[in-house]
Amino acid sequence: MTRAKVLGAVLLIIGLSAAGRPVQAQAEVGADLGLFSAYVWRGVSLTNKPVAQPAVYLTIPAGNASVALGGWANVELGRYDDPLDHFSQSGGVSSFDLSEFDPYAEISFPVGIATLTGGAIGYIYPNDFGATSDINTVELYATAALGVPLSPELTIYYDIDKVDGAYLEGSVSHSQPLGETVSLDLGALAGLSAGQDAEVDADGEPQAEVYNFLDNGLTHLDLSAGIPLTAGAFSITPTVHLLVNGDDATKLTSPSSDGDLKLWGGVSIGWARGLGEGPKEGAE
């Protein structure tokens, strides 16, 4: 099934769901900008130099459900002087280079103490070097989040195009107050490949044309800490991540080095506004 058909089907379901239920709350539009020391995706280092990651989204309430449409991008900020010893998603040939754009559509609804989400996301690579359109692909995903202590979540992604396999993430999080207005957000996330591997043969050679990990099984453990702050209508969250790497693909930090641990971080700036109202104070 092509990306257009997948996203079209999801949007049709979303449209029917929205049309069948009265809207009880207003829509919201938001934007985020992340500035990070590297682009690390599911534990895999896709760049090892700083990146900017802008995103925009629109949420539309439909009865008890919430529909979201959005897009996320990765921009490599600097040119790579020695691309052979660095990871660059765009080939490292220029500065401020858009290397990836991910449109998505999803619908969420509560079921008891859980919130269930289903959607589709496309991965588009616009460059002629590094990651190119040859590996453009689509994933469907489903998430179950529980409204209990530690806020456990489980997400299953299934690539239906180039990779053709599943990836699972389970996470917990906790916000620890540090004062009246400041808190420390702690998180732990584990990733598991279930078909997004390289299909390595007996000689250690990958047989899959497109893959995300070398093997199936535990890919990485991501331990994170952040301190969300507010500045008027903006939220500002410095965050640091410590990765405990399980797969050979996640252990690589450059083409010539690897390690069981990986440290990266940065800051996220968020803004949101309810349509028909003024800016939300401290929106994320």
Secondary structure, DSSP 8 states (H G I E B T S, - for coil): --HHHHHHHHHHHHHHHHHTS---S--EEEEEEEEESS-EETTEES-SS-EEEEEEEEEEEETTEEEEEEEEEEEE-S--S-GGGS--TT-S-SSSEEEEEEEEEEEEEEETTEEEEEEEEEEB---SSSS-GGG-EEEEEEEEEE-STT--EEEEEEE-SSS-EEEEEEEEEEEEE-SSS-EEEEEEEEEEEEB-B--B-TTS-B--SS-SBSSSEEEEEEEEEE--EEETTEEEEEEEEEEEE-SHHHHEEETTEE-SEEEEEEEEEEEEEETTS-B-TT--
